[in-house]
Amino acid sequence: MSGLRSTARRAAPSATRTAGLLGVVAAVALSAAACSSDSEDSGQAQDAAALSAVSSESGEAAEPQQDSIDQDAAAEQDTADQDAEDPEGGSDEAATDPGPEELLTQREIAQILLTESELPFTPDSHSTLTGLDFFQDQLGATAEVYTESFGEGECSSAMDRINADLIGESPERGVVQEYQRELSDRTESLYVWMLGLQERPDSGAVWDRVIEACTDQPLQAETDSVGFGAFEAHDFRGLELEMEVFDGESVVEVLGFSASTDYGRHLLMVSAANMDAETFEEIVELQSAKLATFDHELTD
């Protein structure tokens, strides 16, 4: 599957309607939509401006207020990271199991994620979320949207569990960057986030389960359908979803992507909706290169 098929000349269906069907992508879209009306999330978005500045300036700009609560922990973290580089066999371990053993700070996570100036397009809007509310409230809970929409089945069950399987039961800290671009026939949405976990993730195993369950059996209901394909590029793995979603007036075609890579005790995810395949792969390549640069600097 490649590129967007012909789409209705309007934005994609509302986030509420599309949320369940887009799986990982849509849960992000739903959260972003809720941000605009939720005061607590709006506060997080305001903190994001400073966090974004830290990311774009590579380091020494003022940190966001929310991140300041982690400054003592960050100092301890820096010491632990330095100690972790010295034990015997450290370089060999990094070659086979990349990424730091200790958690990165929110500031370090922000330095890894793509910033607005690093994207291959100029977004019309950008917001940032920090903390765990987004991950726990929007992604962590097991939903039954696919089962309710398409009935019981291996694929429906796998898609309903994918977010909870990726997030795990005890996420530690995370940062989400959201970008949107208005085009003549659709609204592109891009979400880049990283989450620190208690243990090293194995997101590849999650994608394997979903791909095995879904790629040979597209889901079909009275008004909605979802087709599945595997996505793999630049050390990222995930799904490409071709959806036909009824938005209350007509059926709208939506192309969605979600792909991740593991980095120590962190999960790095790139997701998009209404974006063509070439642009998404370019963004994944840029994010992969930025992670590799950070890893090189961390281990030097």
KARAGI-V523376 format. One record per backbone hydrogen bond with DSSP energy under -1.0 kcal/mol. CO is the residue of the C=O (numbers start at 1). NH is the residue of the N-H. Records with the same first field share a line. If there is no record, write none. Layout:
CO = NH + NH
This chain:
8 = 10
14 = 18
15 = 19
18 = 22
20 = 23
22 = 25
23 = 27
24 = 28
25 = 29
26 = 30
27 = 31
28 = 32
29 = 33
30 = 34
31 = 35
34 = 37 + 38
38 = 42
39 = 43
40 = 44
41 = 45
42 = 46
43 = 47
44 = 48
46 = 49
47 = 51
48 = 52
49 = 53
50 = 54
51 = 55
52 = 56
53 = 57
54 = 59
67 = 70
68 = 71
70 = 74
71 = 75
72 = 76
73 = 77
74 = 78
75 = 79
76 = 80
77 = 81
78 = 82
79 = 83
80 = 84
83 = 86
87 = 90
89 = 93
90 = 94
91 = 95
92 = 96
93 = 97
98 = 264
105 = 109
106 = 110
107 = 111
108 = 112
109 = 113
115 = 118
116 = 119
125 = 180
127 = 178
129 = 176
132 = 136
133 = 137
134 = 138
135 = 140
144 = 148
145 = 149
146 = 150
147 = 151
153 = 157
154 = 158
155 = 159
156 = 160
157 = 161
160 = 143
161 = 165
162 = 166
163 = 167
164 = 168
173 = 196
174 = 131
175 = 194
176 = 129
177 = 192
178 = 127
179 = 190
180 = 124 + 125
181 = 188
185 = 10
186 = 183
188 = 181
189 = 273
190 = 179
191 = 271
192 = 177
193 = 269
194 = 175
195 = 267
196 = 172
203 = 207
204 = 208
205 = 209
206 = 210
207 = 211
208 = 212
209 = 213
210 = 214
211 = 215
214 = 217
219 = 226
224 = 221
225 = 244
226 = 219
227 = 242
229 = 240
231 = 238
233 = 236
236 = 233
237 = 260
238 = 231
239 = 258
240 = 229
241 = 256
242 = 227
243 = 254
244 = 225
245 = 252
250 = 247
252 = 245
254 = 243
255 = 274
256 = 241
257 = 272
258 = 239
259 = 270
260 = 237
261 = 268
263 = 266
265 = 197
266 = 263
267 = 195
268 = 261
269 = 193
270 = 259
271 = 191
272 = 257
273 = 189
276 = 280
277 = 281
278 = 282
279 = 283
280 = 284
281 = 285
282 = 286
283 = 287
284 = 288
285 = 289
286 = 290
287 = 291
288 = 292
289 = 293
290 = 294
291 = 295
292 = 296
293 = 297
294 = 298
295 = 299
